[in-house]
Each structure stands twice: as structure tokens, then as C-alpha cells.
Amino acid sequence: MTMAQPAPAREAAPGGRREAYTTESLLAVAVEVFNERGYDGTSMEHLSKAAGISKSSIYHHVRGKEELLERAVGRALDGLFGTLEEPAAKRGSAVERLEYVVHRTVEVLLAELPYVTLLLRVRGNTRTERWALERRREFDHEVAELLRAAADDGDLRSDVDIRLATRLLFGMINSIVEWYRPKGDGLEHRDQIADAVARLAFDGLLAPGPDH
């Protein structure tokens, strides 16, 4: 006779409810708490209460809150750097590749909103935060090189400093985390926002004149 497999481990949560948990679901809860309280302002007790499991159960999955931070910002960074490895980011003119990367960066930000939000809020107080900041700078540098190449090709205006243009571009993109609140699956709005950012970045706000 085949023995029944045991059910996934469950623990009582506040209010008497009992829920299964995984490393992924724990990570999602941790990111929410980090974004609400700040990483430095979050204790293991806060995470335990938010997840509805004991601290010892959290330690069963991860070494502590810094590992959760590392996993979270790593997920955001993997998504961003992944855009640079996509075929359309490697072929065509520099400006075509740049426009593609900008569009995809916005899509990744919107798809991984809590994780990218956390990435943008790290301050460098821990080893993981310093690592995340360095990786962010590497990504910014890659995009800046595309901007420089497109300017050298004559496809971008040459009267704006590349470093300033890079900061302004990322300023526009990164500000999305402060105001975007998805409704439903948010897929339609994601496409609209990514298209709008690309149009503003490469076409500007002025309507085409009669000579265009």
C-alpha cells in the first residue's frame, strides 16, 4: 500500500489562520516590509509577524534578512542586465539598441516593481547594499556607452553632456517607482508607459512642425 505524502509544512499565523510558505513567498513578504519600513528599520521580528511564521522558520529558509535583501536586489539586477543580453540589444545601430534597452528597462521595472523599488532605495550601509550599488553603476555605464555611441553616430544631439543625459534618462525611468500603482494585471498600462518613456526620451514633447 502506498503511503500518503505529508502535506507541506504549515504554521499558525496571527488570527489563527494557517498558510504554507516557500522561500519565494517569504521573499515577496520581505520586500514589501523592506519597502515600507526601510531595510535598516526592519527586524526579523517584523518579518516574522508579516509572514505569519516564526523566526526559526525563516532561518530554515535563509540565513537572515541580508540574504533576503541579496535575493531581492539580485532578482531586480538580473532582470535589468538581462535586457542587455537580448538579441535586439546587440544588433542594429547604437540608437536602435539604446531605444530597445530603454523600452525593456521600463518593462522590467514595471514587471518587477517591488524588487526594483528596493534596489533603487539601498543606501550602501551593508555589504549587500554596496554590491547592489556597484552593479547599478555598471548597468548605468553600459547604457551611457550606448548613448555615447549613438551620439558619435550623429543620431543624438551633441549639445548635451552624455553623463547628464544618462542621469536625466534614468531619473525619468526610476521615478516610475514613486507613482506607478498597477491595477489588475497592469499589462496594458505597462506597454503604454514603456512606449511613452521611449517616445519622450527620443522624440521629446514638442509636436512635429510642418516641416517634419
TAQUIMO-V591702 format. One record per residue. N is the residue number from 1. RES is the residue in one letter. SS is DSSP state (h for helix, s for strand, l for the rest). PSI is psi as a letter, one per 40 degrees, with the letter a starting at -180 (none if undefined). NEAR is the number of other C-alpha atoms within 8 Angstrom. Layout:
N_RES_SS_PSI_NEAR + N_RES_SS_PSI_NEAR
This chain:
1_M_l_h_2 + 2_T_l_h_3 + 3_M_l_i_4 + 4_A_l_i_4 + 5_Q_l_i_4 + 6_P_l_i_4 + 7_A_l_i_4 + 8_P_l_i_5 + 9_A_l_h_6 + 10_R_s_i_8 + 11_E_s_i_9 + 12_A_s_h_10 + 13_A_l_i_11 + 14_P_h_h_7 + 15_G_h_e_4 + 16_G_h_e_6 + 17_R_l_i_7 + 18_R_s_h_8 + 19_E_s_i_8 + 20_A_s_i_8 + 21_Y_l_i_8 + 22_T_l_i_7 + 23_T_h_d_8 + 24_E_h_d_6 + 25_S_h_d_8 + 26_L_h_d_11 + 27_L_h_d_11 + 28_A_h_d_8 + 29_V_h_d_11 + 30_A_h_d_12 + 31_V_h_d_13 + 32_E_h_d_9 + 33_V_h_d_13 + 34_F_h_d_12 + 35_N_h_d_11 + 36_E_h_d_6 + 37_R_h_e_9 + 38_G_l_i_9 + 39_Y_l_d_8 + 40_D_l_d_6 + 41_G_l_e_7 + 42_T_l_h_11 + 43_S_l_i_8 + 44_M_h_d_9 + 45_E_h_d_7 + 46_H_h_d_9 + 47_L_h_d_13 + 48_S_h_d_12 + 49_K_h_d_10 + 50_A_h_d_9 + 51_A_h_e_10 + 52_G_l_f_10 + 53_I_l_i_11 + 54_S_l_i_8 + 55_K_h_d_10 + 56_S_h_d_6 + 57_S_h_d_8 + 58_I_h_d_12 + 59_Y_h_e_9 + 60_H_h_d_7 + 61_H_h_d_8 + 62_V_l_i_10 + 63_R_l_d_8 + 64_G_l_a_9 + 65_K_h_d_9 + 66_E_h_d_8 + 67_E_h_d_9 + 68_L_h_d_11 + 69_L_h_d_10 + 70_E_h_d_9 + 71_R_h_d_9 + 72_A_h_d_13 + 73_V_h_d_13 + 74_G_h_d_9 + 75_R_h_d_9 + 76_A_h_d_13 + 77_L_h_d_12 + 78_D_h_d_8 + 79_G_h_d_9 + 80_L_h_d_11 + 81_F_h_d_9 + 82_G_h_d_8 + 83_T_h_d_11 + 84_L_h_e_9 + 85_E_h_e_8 + 86_E_l_i_8 + 87_P_h_d_6 + 88_A_h_e_8 + 89_A_h_e_12 + 90_K_l_e_9 + 91_R_l_i_7 + 92_G_l_a_7 + 93_S_l_i_7 + 94_A_h_d_11 + 95_V_h_d_12 + 96_E_h_d_8 + 97_R_h_d_14 + 98_L_h_d_13 + 99_E_h_d_10 + 100_Y_h_d_10 + 101_V_h_d_12 + 102_V_h_d_9 + 103_H_h_d_12 + 104_R_h_d_10 + 105_T_h_d_10 + 106_V_h_d_12 + 107_E_h_d_11 + 108_V_h_d_11 + 109_L_h_d_11 + 110_L_h_d_8 + 111_A_h_d_7 + 112_E_l_f_9 + 113_L_h_d_10 + 114_P_h_d_9 + 115_Y_h_d_12 + 116_V_h_d_13 + 117_T_h_d_10 + 118_L_h_d_13 + 119_L_h_d_11 + 120_L_h_e_7 + 121_R_h_e_6 + 122_V_l_i_11 + 123_R_l_e_7 + 124_G_l_f_9 + 125_N_l_e_7 + 126_T_l_i_6 + 127_R_h_d_7 + 128_T_h_d_10 + 129_E_h_d_11 + 130_R_h_d_11 + 131_W_h_d_8 + 132_A_h_d_13 + 133_L_h_d_11 + 134_E_h_d_8 + 135_R_h_d_9 + 136_R_h_d_9 + 137_R_h_d_8 + 138_E_h_d_8 + 139_F_h_d_10 + 140_D_h_d_9 + 141_H_h_d_8 + 142_E_h_d_8 + 143_V_h_d_11 + 144_A_h_d_11 + 145_E_h_d_8 + 146_L_h_d_12 + 147_L_h_d_14 + 148_R_h_d_9 + 149_A_h_d_10 + 150_A_h_d_14 + 151_A_h_d_11 + 152_D_h_d_8 + 153_D_l_e_8 + 154_G_l_e_8 + 155_D_l_e_8 + 156_L_l_i_10 + 157_R_l_i_7 + 158_S_l_e_7 + 159_D_l_e_4 + 160_V_l_h_7 + 161_D_l_h_7 + 162_I_h_d_9 + 163_R_h_d_7 + 164_L_h_d_8 + 165_A_h_d_9 + 166_T_h_d_12 + 167_R_h_d_8 + 168_L_h_d_8 + 169_L_h_d_9 + 170_F_h_d_8 + 171_G_h_d_8 + 172_M_h_d_9 + 173_I_h_d_9 + 174_N_h_d_8 + 175_S_l_e_8 + 176_I_h_d_8 + 177_V_h_d_10 + 178_E_h_d_5 + 179_W_h_e_6 + 180_Y_l_h_6 + 181_R_l_h_4 + 182_P_l_i_7 + 183_K_l_h_5 + 184_G_l_b_4 + 185_D_l_e_5 + 186_G_l_e_8 + 187_L_h_d_6 + 188_E_h_d_6 + 189_H_h_d_8 + 190_R_h_d_11 + 191_D_h_d_9 + 192_Q_h_d_8 + 193_I_h_d_9 + 194_A_h_d_12 + 195_D_h_d_9 + 196_A_h_d_8 + 197_V_h_d_12 + 198_A_h_d_11 + 199_R_h_d_9 + 200_L_h_d_9 + 201_A_h_d_8 + 202_F_h_e_7 + 203_D_h_e_7 + 204_G_l_a_7 + 205_L_l_e_5 + 206_L_l_h_5 + 207_A_l_i_4 + 208_P_l_h_6 + 209_G_l_i_5 + 210_P_l_d_4 + 211_D_l_e_4 + 212_H_l_none_4
